[in-house]
Amino acid sequence: MGRYDYKTAHLQKVSVCGIRCEFSDIRIDRSTVPEGKDQYEVAGDDDRGGDPVRVRLGIMVSFFGTLISDQPLPIGNNSVLCLDGDFIWL
C-alpha cells in the first residue's frame, strides 16, 4: 500500500463538520504534509455505496480517502468522528 506526496496529490475542497479541508482519494505520506496542518483518513461504508462514514487518524479497512485541515477536527474520545451528512463536497 503506497503513500503519496502531499505536494503532488490532486486535492479537492470539502467541508467536514463545517471545517474546510482538502481531500484526496489516495493515502498521503504524513511526512510530506506541511507543519501546522492536521491529517486524517476517511472510511467509506460498503453498505451505503461507499459514502464517507467515519474519520480517524488512520484507516485500515474501507479506506475512502485522506483529509488535510488547517484546524483539528472534532474527533471524540474514542478517536473516531462519525459522519452523518457532515462531509460536503465544495
C-alpha positions in Angstrom: 0.0 0.0 0.0 1.8 3.1 -1.2 1.6 6.6 0.1 1.9 9.7 -2.0 3.4 13.2 -1.6 1.1 15.9 -0.4 2.7 18.4 -2.8 1.8 16.3 -5.9 -1.6 14.9 -4.8 -4.7 16.1 -6.5 -6.8 17.7 -3.7 -10.4 18.6 -3.7 -12.1 21.1 -1.3 -14.6 19.6 1.2 -16.3 20.6 4.4 -16.3 18.3 7.4 -18.4 19.4 10.4 -18.2 22.9 9.0 -14.4 22.9 8.7 -12.9 23.4 5.3 -10.5 20.6 4.4 -8.5 19.3 1.4 -9.4 15.8 0.3 -7.7 13.1 -1.8 -8.8 9.6 -2.5 -5.2 8.4 -2.1 -3.1 7.8 1.0 -0.8 10.7 1.7 2.6 10.3 3.4 2.4 12.2 6.7 6.0 13.3 6.4 5.1 15.4 3.3 2.2 17.3 4.9 3.3 20.9 5.9 3.8 21.6 9.6 0.6 23.1 11.1 -1.8 21.0 9.1 -3.7 18.1 10.5 -4.1 14.8 8.6 -6.9 12.2 8.9 -8.2 9.3 7.0 -11.8 8.6 6.0 -13.5 5.3 5.8 -16.4 4.5 3.4 -19.4 2.4 4.1 -19.7 -0.5 1.6 -23.4 -0.9 2.5 -24.2 2.7 1.5 -22.5 2.9 -1.8 -19.1 3.9 -0.5 -20.2 7.1 1.2 -17.8 8.5 3.8 -18.9 7.5 7.2 -16.1 8.0 9.7 -12.8 9.8 10.2 -9.8 8.6 12.2 -6.1 9.3 12.3 -5.6 6.1 10.3 -8.0 3.7 8.5 -7.1 0.2 7.6 -10.4 -1.2 6.2 -12.7 0.5 3.7 -10.3 3.4 3.1 -12.1 6.2 1.3 -9.5 9.0 1.3 -7.3 11.4 3.2 -8.3 14.7 4.8 -5.9 17.6 5.4 -7.1 20.6 7.5 -5.7 23.8 9.0 -7.5 23.1 12.3 -8.3 19.9 14.2 -11.5 18.1 13.5 -13.8 17.2 16.5 -12.5 13.7 17.0 -14.2 12.1 20.0 -12.7 10.4 23.0 -12.9 7.1 21.1 -10.6 8.5 18.4 -13.4 8.4 15.8 -15.5 11.1 14.2 -18.7 9.6 12.8 -20.1 11.4 9.8 -23.8 11.8 9.3 -24.1 14.2 6.4 -21.2 16.2 7.7 -19.0 15.5 4.7 -19.8 18.0 1.9 -18.1 18.4 -1.4 -17.4 22.1 -2.2 
